[in-house]
Amino acid sequence: MQAGGMSRWKRHIPIFLFCLVIAVLFSVSVVRRLPYWGGINRWHHQYLTGSTLKFTTNWYEEGFLLLKGAMVENPPGPEFGTGLKARKFYVSYGTGSQIPVWLLARISGNPPSVRMIQGWNLFNQFLIGLILGWIVWSSFAGKTTRWLGLVPPAFYYFLPVSMYYHMPVYFSDQAVILWVVLYGWLYCRRFAPGGVPKSQSVLLAFVAFYGTLTDWLMLFVVAGFFGVSFIMKRRSWQWKPIIMEWLPVVSASLLVALHAWYLGEWETLLGRGLLRASSAPASYGPPTPFAQKYWGEYVGWIPSILVWAGVLTIALYTTLFYRKRNPVPALFGFFLSLGLAFLLHTFVLRNHAREHEFSALKWQILLALLPVLPFFIRVFQSRTVLVAGLMGSAAYLVWQWPNNLNLFEPPELEGMEAAQWLKTHAAKDEIWFGANFEIPDNPPQLLAISRKRVYPVQKLKDMESLFYWTGLRPAKAGLIFHGDAPGAAPDTLHPLLKNGTRVGRYTTVYVLNLPVDTTMLNLPLCRK
């Protein structure tokens, strides 16, 4: 090998080591979470993963185009007739968060699963940490302090909120974080000396477009970078670049709206947007004050104060250096833009923030970057301070180690046992009932596994009513219990309990032969 080639190789050794350490940090965080790998329950918004599994399994088994690219709430069944409308559409976001899981299933030839979704979610977290680390590394190019780039990934991998919401919980709010960070990194590169290749501008447009298909947060992120770039004098007021910058997010927003209109759900989409922006809580009961609920409980008072202080300090720093015509670090623009975007998103979609714990996930990006910001001041760039900063960050993470699994809960066993049995044994033309058990369309955890609804009944007339109002003539009907039957069944159902089978620790199944009047009307159950 020539000397020049060897020299280039040596220059890349630090980068290789840097990425290797990040990969090791991420691996440790995954091992820490392994006891909860592959499980799902009803707590702390794991229903979002259930929704992803439900929607992508429908696409995988029936075809994306045949389902009109829609997120369909119910699997096919005789109680829904042959139309898609009766199976109900979920219309609130674009389908950007679901498409990668569906593509993974198609490419691998395996149906979507909880583990597949969790694996993709973890891969998202790895890439986010890697990008955050690279932003810091490249900002300190050629200096020892560039090794501070290890701090943001370590924090993002081990902070309790990001540790939890990047494994058992996956939907739009989690999926969009990768696109937000990627957009910010590409956007800041545009202002580097010499600019960037045109291909990166195309990639930036794609990220903005796809991010908007994933979650409405991307609209606010584009607005944040757009506004801060003017404040930092990184761009001039020219109409063509401004139009090109906003075209991807406007196009994606129109695409989501047109898709909702095509499905006949435009009013639903609009109503959910207004609900998210409302100041009135969606939940019942007296509301907790917004500040206490969001900043106190979800984000936490101390992290909130630190983030706000960081945003205000950088805004002041940027203003002063703008006046002195000194360059402002790209990382400061990244931090300030995201801070502005997240504040706008929080207060414009106030009800969404109040009602959902996972809305705090985006703030973990800024919390992960906070420890390295002081090192951009020249006096803090000595090796001694660098070592002190790395050791302090490590000490904090070690101190937090006992708490970073606080949000995790053991997987649900009872309902999953019945759901797994139905997935394997229940036919599409069967109707299933539960005396003390139900599988509704939402929350979706059990339905995502079972692919079969279970309707609650207390007496024979409940079944007869279902058949009367739907006009169904199923080949078979089933009755499913939790616990011992007939002890778990109402007395009015005892005449049906013959030849039952215990199929697990919690579940007893009975196959029923029920006469059905063929002259009844064919009205889907969900239309009653």
N, C-alpha and C positions, 0 to 999 in steps of 0.2 A: 504494500500500500504506500502511495506517495505521502510525503510529509504534509502536503496541503490537506489530503483526505484525513490523515490521522489528526491533524489540528481541528478539523471540523467535527470529528468524532468526539474529541475531548471537550469541545465546547458544548456538546449535547449531553454529556454525562450528568452535569448538575440538573438539567431538565428531566432526564430519565429518573434520577434519584428523587427529585421533587414529586413526580407523578407516582413513583413507587410508594413513597411514604403516604401519600393521599390514599392510594389503593389499600394500603395496610390499615390505615385509620378507618376507612369505610368497612373493610372486612371485619374488624373488631366490633363495629357497631352492629353489623348483621348478625354475628355470632351471639351478641348480647340479646338479640331479639328472636333467636331461633325457637325458644319454647312456644312462641305464639305464631310460628310460621304455618301457613296453610289453614288456620282456623278463622272462624267468623262468628260474631255474635250480634246482639241487638244494641250494644252499648256504644257510646261515644261515636256515633255517626258511622258505624261500620255498615249501616244500611246502604251507604253510598257504593261500597264495593259490591253489595248484593244487587244494586241497580245496574252497575256496569256488567256484572256477570249475566244478569237477566237479558239486558238489551243485546249484548254481543252474542250470546248463545242463540237468541232468536235469529240474528243475522246469519250466524254460522250454519244453522240447521235449515233455514228457509230461504236464504238469499237476501243480500243487501238491497238489490233492486226490487225484488218482489215485495219487500216490506217498505218500499218507497224511501229507503234511507232513513226511516223513522225509528225513534226509540219507542218500542211497543211494550206496553205494560204487562200484557197477559200472553202466555203461550197459546197455541191453537187448542181448541177444545170444542166439543159439540154444543156447549152452552153459549158459544159466541157466534154461531152460524158460520158464514163463509167470508164476511166482510172484515176489513181491518179496523174500521171505525169502532166496532163493538168491543175490540180488544183494548182500546184506549191508547192514546198517544201521550208521551211525556214531552211537553214543549216548554222549554225554559231557557236552554242554551243550545248552541250548535253541537254537532256530534264529534267535535275534535278530540275529546278525551276518550271516546269509545273506539275510534278507528284504529289506533295502534294495537289495541288488544285484539280486535277482530283480525287485523292483518297478521299478527303473530300466530293466531289460531289457524288461519288459512295457510300460512307458509309452513308451519310445523305439522299440519295435518291432524292436530289434536284440538278437541273442542275447548273453548275458554274454561278456565278454572280459577278458583281463588288463588292458587299458587302462581298461576300465570300472571294474574293481575297484580299480585303483591310483588312478583319479580320485576315487572315493568315499572312499578312505583319505586322500588328500590333503585333500579337503574337510573330513573329520573333523579333521585336524590344524589347518586354518585356523580352524575354529570353536572348538577348544580354546584356541588362542592368543588369539583374540578375547575369549573369556569370561574367561580369566586376566587379560588386560589390563584388561578392564572392571571386574573385582573390585577391582583396585588403584586404578584411576581413580576409581571411586565411593567408595572408602574415604578418599581425599584430597579429597573434594568441596570445590570452591571454593579450592583451594590450588595453588600452582605445582608442588608436588611430585607432583600427580596425573599429570604427564607421565612419572613413573616407571612408569606402567602400560605403557609401551612395552618395558620390560625383560623381563618374563616371556614375551611372545610371541616376542621375538627369541631368547631362550634356547631356548624350546621348538621353534622352527623350525630352529635351527642346531646344537643339541647332537647329537652323532653317533648316539646311540641312537634318539632320537625322529625324527631325519632319515631313518634307515633304516627303522625299523619302521612308519612312516607312509607308505611308498610300496610297496616290492615285497613286503611281508609283511602279510597281512590274514586274521584270523579273530577268534575271541572275545576274546582278550587285548588285541588292538589296538582292536577295535570298541567295547569297553566303556568306554574312557577318556573318550570324549565324554560318555557318560551319567553317569559318575562326576563329572566337572567340572560338568556341568549340574545334577546333583542337589545338589552342594555349594553352588553359587551360589544356587539357589532356596531351599535350606534356610536359608542365612544371611540371606536377604531376609525370612524369616518373623519375624526378631527386630528388624527395622528399626522406628524410631518410627512408630506408626500401623498397623503390620502390613502385610499385602499382601492384594490381592483374593482372593476365594475361588477364582477361576479358576486362580490360581497354585498354590493348594494341590492342586487337581485335576491340574494339570500335574506337580507334584512327585510325586504318587502314580503317574501314568503313567510318569514317568522311572524311578522305583524298580521298577515292574513290568517295563518293557521292558528295563531294565538287567539284571535278574535272568534274563530269558530269554536274555540275551546272554552273561553270564559270571557265575560264582559270586562274583567279587570284589564285586559289588554288595551281597551279604549282609553282608559285612564293612564296607563303606562305610556302610550304614545303621546298623550297630551302632556304628561310630565316631562318627558325628554324634549318635546317640542318647545315648551315654555322655558325650560332651563337653558336650552341651547341659545336662546335669544339673550337671556340674562348674562350668560358667560361670553357673549359676543362670538359665538362659534359659527354663526350663520347670519346672513343678511335677509332682508325682506324681499324675496323674489317668488313670484306666484308659481312658476313651473315646479321648482323643488318642493314647495309646500303642498301643491296638489298631488305630486308623486308620493310624498310622505304619507298623506292621509288616504290615498286611493285604496291601499290594501285593506285597511280596517273598515272603511265605508263599504267596500265591495263585499267583504265578509259579513258585515251587519245586514246588508240588503239580502244576501243569500240566505241567511238564517230567517229573516222576515218572510221572504218569498216561499221558503220551504214550509213555514208555518201556515201561510196562506194556502198553499197547495194542499196541505193536509186538512184544511178547514179549521185551523186552530189559531188564526191570527189574533182573535180576541183573547184567547188564553195567554198567548205570549205577551201581549200588551198588558193584560191584567197582572201578570206575575211581575213584570217590570215595575208597574206602579206600586205593587205591594212591597217590593224590595226598597223602593224609594220612600215609602210612607214613613211617617214618624210614629205611627201607631204599631204596637207589637202584633205579630200574627198569632202568638200563643194566647191562651186564655188565662185569666187571673190578673191580679194587679201587677203591672210591669215594674221591674227593677230599673232605677234611673240608668240612663244609657251609659254614662261615664263609669259608674260602678260595675255595670255588667260587662262592658267591653274592655275598657282600659284596666279595670281592677281585677276581673275574674279571668277573662280570656287571654289578654296579653300579659297582665300583671302590672301593678303600679310601678315597681322599680324598673323593669324593662321599658315600660311606656315613657317614664321620665327620661331614661337614658337616650332612647331614640329621639324624642322630641328635642332634648338638649343637643344631640348630635346634628339633627337637621337645622336647628336654629344657628348653631355655631358655624356650620359649613356655609349656610346662607350668608352670615355676616362676613366670614373669611372671603367668600367668593366676591361679595360686593366690594370689599376693601381692595382686593387684588385686581379686580376689574378696573377700579379707578386708577390704580398705579400701573396698569397695563402689563402686569406680570402674569406669567402662565399659571393656570389653575390645574392641579392634578386631575387627570381624567377620572380617577376613582371618586373624587369629590363631586364631580358632575353626575356620576353614576348614582352615588348615595343620595344626593339632593333630588335628582329626578325621580328616583323610586320613592323617596320620602313624600314628595309632593303628590305623586300618583296614588300612593296608598292612602294618604289623608283624604284626597278627593273621593276615592272609591269608598272609604269608610263612611264619610259624611253624606255623600250623594245617595248611596244605597244603604242608608242608615238602618233600616229594618233588617236587611240581610245580615249586617254586622251584628246586630243585637241578638238575632235568633240562632246564630251558628258559631259554635266554638272554633271550628276549623278556619273561620275568617281571620284568625290570628296567625295562621301559618306564614303569610307573606312577610310579616314583620320579622320573622326569624332571619331573613336575608340581611336586614340592616343590623340586627343584633350580632350576627356572625362577623360583620365588617367593623363594628364599633371598636374592638380592641386594637386594631391596627391603625386607626386614623391618626392618633397622636404622633406616630412615628414619621409622618410626612413633614413634621416640623424638624428643621435641621438639627436642633440641639439634641433630639432623641435618636439620632441615627448612628450612634457609636455601637461597637460590638457589645460593650457591657450592658447598655440599655436593651439591645436586641435579645441577649441571653435572659435578662430579667423579664422582658415581655413574654418570651416563649415559656419560661418557667412559671410565670404568673398565670398565663392562660392554661397551662397544663394543670396547675394546682387547682384552679377553679373547676375544671372539668372533673378532676378526681373528687373534689368536694361534692360535686353534683351527681357523681356516679350512682349513689344509692337511690336517687330520685328520678333517673331518666326513663324508668319504666312505669311511672306512676299512672299513666293513662291506660295501660294495657289491662285487659280482662281475659280470663280463661275462655276458650271457645265454647259456644253453646252446644250441648250434647243432646238434650231430649228432643227438641224439634228437629234437629239435623238427622237423627236416627230415622224418624218417620219420613222426612224429605228424601233421604237416600233410598229408602225402600220404595217409595212411590216412583222415583226416577227409573229404577230398574224394572219394576213390575207393573206399573199402571199403564194401560193402553190409552191412546189418544181419544178413543170413542167411549171412555168410561167417565162416570161422574162419581166423585168421592165426597163423603160427608164426615164430619167429626162431631162426636157427642160432647167431648170436652177439649176439642182441638180444632184449630182453624189455620189454613194457609191463605191469607188474603193477597191481593196484588201488592199492597204496601202496608207495612214495611216488607221489602222484597227478599230478605235473606233466605227464607225457607223456599219461596217460590222459585228463586234462582236455581236452587238445587233440585227441587222436586219436579219442576216443569209441569205441575198439575195443581190446580186449585183444590182446596178442601173447604167445604161450606159448613158452617155450624148448624146443627139441628138439635132439637130437644125432644121431638116426637115425630111420629110417622107423617103427620100432616105437613110438617115442614118440608119433607121430601116431596110429598104430593104437590105442594104449592109450587115448588121449583119446577116440577115437570109441567104443571098446569100453565104457568106463566111463560115458560120457554118453549113448550111443545117438543121437548126432548124425547128421544127414544134410544137411550144408550144401550150398548150391547150388555154392559154390566154396570152395577153400582157397587160402591164399597163404603164401609163404615170403619172409621179408624179411631182408636182411643189412646189416650195416655194413661198408663196405669193398668191395673187389673180390671178386666171386664168379665162378667157384667157389673161388678161392683162399682166401676166408674161411670156406668151408664144410667141415665134416668130410667125410672121404672117403665115409662111408656115405650121405651125402645127394647125392653127385654124380649118381647116376642120375636124380634129379628135376630137375636143373638144365638145362632146355630153354626157349628163348625168354624169357630174362630181360631185364629192362628197367632200365637205369640211370635213376633218377628224380631224382637230385640229386647233390650233391658226395659224399655219404657213403652213399647208400642204393641198393641193387639189389633189385628185386622180381621174383618168379616166381609165376605163377598155376598152380595144381596142380589136376588132376582126379583125385580119389581115390575109389575105390568104398567105399561104406558099407553095412553090413549093416542092413537096416531092422528086423530082429527084436530088436535090442539094447534094453536097458532105458533109459528116459529119466530119468537121474539127473544133476542139475546138477553141474557140475565142482566148485564150491566145497563140495559136501557130501562129497567123497570123504575 
